[in-house]
Amino acid sequence: MFDRIQGYTLLELMTALAIVSILILMAVPLFSGYTEQGKIDELKANLLKAATAQEKYFANTGKYATSSAALASYDFPEVPNSKMKLFTGAVIINGIGMVYWVAGNYDVNSHVSGTYNECWIYFSSLVGTGDNFIRLHQETDNITADPSVCPLSNIAGVCNLDAICK
């Protein structure tokens, strides 16, 4: 009398492998979307930190800084990697006074070399844009904001895609 060895058949193993493969193929693009959104949120968080540095600078000096170098001692964020860049500036607007903007770009897709796929700008609340974040450029979908969405588009350097987004 022989005892039969218990185990799985080749067909059962192949079926389980096929199901797992299909689940992995469905999960990878979904995970990629979450990582890209996470990087965009990281960029926006750094823009808010830069805006806070501008407010600290204003509280100390009575004006906004025109460059990020002036904000170094006011907790202007250091970028976490070479794929992110931050910019800032201040402008004087008739009827409002001095306002600031901070902008940044982040290469969220490392497979696209030499370009920055996401480009955002944040405006001082005095500008009155409603939502202070404006997406200037999203290279993955080849979307560029209409220049008219920039409330300071008539001021040189602000919302300048060539200067900020590349």
C-alpha positions, 0 to 999 in steps of 0.5 A: 500500500502506497500513500499518495503524495499530496501536492498541486498539479501543474495546471493549478500552479499555472492558473495561480501564476496567471492570476497573480500576474494579471493582478500585478499588471493592473497594480503597476500603473495604479501605483505609478499614478500614486507616486506621481501624485505624491511627488506633486504633493511634495512639490506643493508642500515645498512651495508652501514652506517657501511661502512661509519663509517669505512671510517670515522675511516680511515680518522681519523686514517689512518687504518680501524677498526677491530671491531665494538666496535672501530667504536662506535664514528664514527656513526656505526649503532645501530641495530634497533632490536634483529633480526639483527646483524652487524659485521666488520673487516679489512684485509691486502691484498698484492698489495692492502693494508688494506681493510675492510668488513662489514657483517650482518644477519637479521631474516626476517621470524619470524616464523623460530625461532633461525636462521637468514634467510638473511646474506649479506657482503659488501666489500671495493671498493678496493677489486674490486668485482664489486657489493660490496654486496654479499648474503652469505645465504638465509635460506628461499630458503636454498641457500648458496653462493659458498665460491669462490664468496667471494673475501676474502675467503682465509682469516680467518673469512671473509665470514665465514658462521658459524661466520657471518650468525648464 
